[in-house]
Amino acid sequence: MNIAIIGAGSVGTALGKAWSRSGHEIVFGVRRPNSADVKAAAEGVSARAVAVAEAAADAEVVVLATPWEATRSAIVAAGGLAGKIVIDCTNPLAYRDGELGLAVGFDGSGGEQVAEWAAGAHVFKALNQVSYLAMEDAKFPDGFPAMFVAGDDEERKPVVLKLMTDLGFEAVDAGALKIARLLEPYAMLWIHLAYNRGLGRDFAFSLLRR
Ligand SMILES: NC(=O)c1ccc[n+]([C@@H]2O[C@H](COP(=O)([O-])OP(=O)(O)OC[C@H]3O[C@@H](n4cnc5c(N)ncnc54)[C@H](OP(=O)(O)O)[C@@H]3O)[C@@H](O)[C@H]2O)c1
């Protein structure tokens, strides 16, 4: 598929590398396509880096891999996203009283906010729940991490689930986009364990069944 990844940071480049390996066409949408760091990141993926609007224009799937505070302006810069699949990897992080938490929650989510900003797009929340290290290489000695996907468009959801499988995750349909209200605090648990409880960044949650 033609995938535009907006943001060529840790998440963007990890996804670019892994999806390229599965045969997808990657283009990065960035603010500074000619900067040395962006060029190096794109070369590592054998992908092009262009302005955000140009990247989004021809893409079937647009992946948001921007800091939360930049996400609205990135969507505006992308121009019309109506009719496209948008995968929102962001976590709406914010500091409150010196402690890292979520800027929205309980009666809303970053995913739903993205759907409001990206009018007419088919928005899915996914990939916010693991480290970029697992996005680049999802194979762990004990198996494969779960990747929960939330979105309202049942017709297009299989496409997004397949993209998660292509990365090596066990893709799990978690339900409607409003389930992002659960997936974003779930990501906070990962962040807490990684940074406050000494687990480091190279772990992920998996799903066991009986
Ligand atoms: N790191 C992780 O392991 C991880 C895991 C799950 C989810 N997430 C979420 O994924 C998102 C990206 O995280 P990251 O770690 O990849 O961040 P990062 O390494 O800081 O990269 C962010 C990228 O976004 C670009 N960007 C910033 N503002 C932009 C704008 N207005 N338009 C277009 N691009 C813009 C930056 O480019 P410039 O050089 O132009 O600033 C940079 O390439 C965040 O929302 C984060 O919460 C991260």
PDBQT file of the ligand as one rigid body, heavy atoms in Angstrom, charges set to zero:
ROOT
HETATM    1  N1  LIG A 301       8.542   6.779  21.020  1.00  0.00    +0.000 N 
HETATM    2  C1  LIG A 301       7.729   5.744  21.209  1.00  0.00    +0.000 C 
HETATM    3  O1  LIG A 301       8.203   4.642  21.523  1.00  0.00    +0.000 OA
HETATM    4  C2  LIG A 301       6.245   5.907  21.025  1.00  0.00    +0.000 A 
HETATM    5  C3  LIG A 301       5.447   4.756  21.136  1.00  0.00    +0.000 A 
HETATM    6  C4  LIG A 301       4.071   4.862  20.897  1.00  0.00    +0.000 A 
HETATM    7  C5  LIG A 301       3.523   6.084  20.561  1.00  0.00    +0.000 A 
HETATM    8  N2  LIG A 301       4.320   7.200  20.510  1.00  0.00    +0.000 N 
HETATM    9  C6  LIG A 301       3.701   8.480  20.115  1.00  0.00    +0.000 C 
HETATM   10  O2  LIG A 301       4.059   8.691  18.748  1.00  0.00    +0.000 OA
HETATM   11  C7  LIG A 301       4.237  10.077  18.488  1.00  0.00    +0.000 C 
HETATM   12  C8  LIG A 301       5.643  10.301  17.908  1.00  0.00    +0.000 C 
HETATM   13  O3  LIG A 301       6.588   9.898  18.878  1.00  0.00    +0.000 OA
HETATM   14  P1  LIG A 301       8.153   9.851  18.521  1.00  0.00    +0.000 P 
HETATM   15  O4  LIG A 301       8.802   9.204  19.694  1.00  0.00    +0.000 OA
HETATM   16  O5  LIG A 301       8.363   9.300  17.167  1.00  0.00    +0.000 OA
HETATM   17  O6  LIG A 301       8.516  11.393  18.522  1.00  0.00    +0.000 OA
HETATM   18  P2  LIG A 301       9.833  12.059  17.908  1.00  0.00    +0.000 P 
HETATM   19  O7  LIG A 301      10.929  11.089  17.821  1.00  0.00    +0.000 OA
HETATM   20  O8  LIG A 301      10.009  13.320  18.689  1.00  0.00    +0.000 OA
HETATM   21  O9  LIG A 301       9.401  12.430  16.419  1.00  0.00    +0.000 OA
HETATM   22  C9  LIG A 301       8.355  13.325  16.156  1.00  0.00    +0.000 C 
HETATM   23  C10 LIG A 301       8.393  13.681  14.685  1.00  0.00    +0.000 C 
HETATM   24  O10 LIG A 301       7.289  14.556  14.412  1.00  0.00    +0.000 OA
HETATM   25  C11 LIG A 301       7.766  15.630  13.594  1.00  0.00    +0.000 C 
HETATM   26  N3  LIG A 301       6.911  16.797  13.738  1.00  0.00    +0.000 N 
HETATM   27  C12 LIG A 301       6.808  17.641  14.803  1.00  0.00    +0.000 A 
HETATM   28  N4  LIG A 301       5.901  18.585  14.536  1.00  0.00    +0.000 NA
HETATM   29  C13 LIG A 301       5.441  18.346  13.280  1.00  0.00    +0.000 A 
HETATM   30  C14 LIG A 301       4.493  18.976  12.437  1.00  0.00    +0.000 A 
HETATM   31  N5  LIG A 301       3.800  20.047  12.842  1.00  0.00    +0.000 N 
HETATM   32  N6  LIG A 301       4.277  18.468  11.198  1.00  0.00    +0.000 NA
HETATM   33  C15 LIG A 301       4.958  17.372  10.779  1.00  0.00    +0.000 A 
HETATM   34  N7  LIG A 301       5.854  16.722  11.538  1.00  0.00    +0.000 NA
HETATM   35  C16 LIG A 301       6.092  17.207  12.759  1.00  0.00    +0.000 A 
HETATM   36  C17 LIG A 301       9.185  15.862  14.094  1.00  0.00    +0.000 C 
HETATM   37  O11 LIG A 301       9.898  16.532  13.095  1.00  0.00    +0.000 OA
HETATM   38  P3  LIG A 301      10.635  17.959  13.312  1.00  0.00    +0.000 P 
HETATM   39  O12 LIG A 301      12.074  17.580  13.196  1.00  0.00    +0.000 OA
HETATM   40  O13 LIG A 301      10.119  18.781  12.179  1.00  0.00    +0.000 OA
HETATM   41  O14 LIG A 301      10.259  18.481  14.656  1.00  0.00    +0.000 OA
HETATM   42  C18 LIG A 301       9.658  14.420  14.265  1.00  0.00    +0.000 C 
HETATM   43  O15 LIG A 301      10.087  13.874  13.040  1.00  0.00    +0.000 OA
HETATM   44  C19 LIG A 301       3.994  10.800  19.808  1.00  0.00    +0.000 C 
HETATM   45  O16 LIG A 301       2.657  11.269  19.828  1.00  0.00    +0.000 OA
HETATM   46  C20 LIG A 301       4.202   9.700  20.864  1.00  0.00    +0.000 C 
HETATM   47  O17 LIG A 301       3.436   9.926  22.035  1.00  0.00    +0.000 OA
HETATM   48  C21 LIG A 301       5.673   7.136  20.728  1.00  0.00    +0.000 A 
ENDROOT
TORSDOF 0
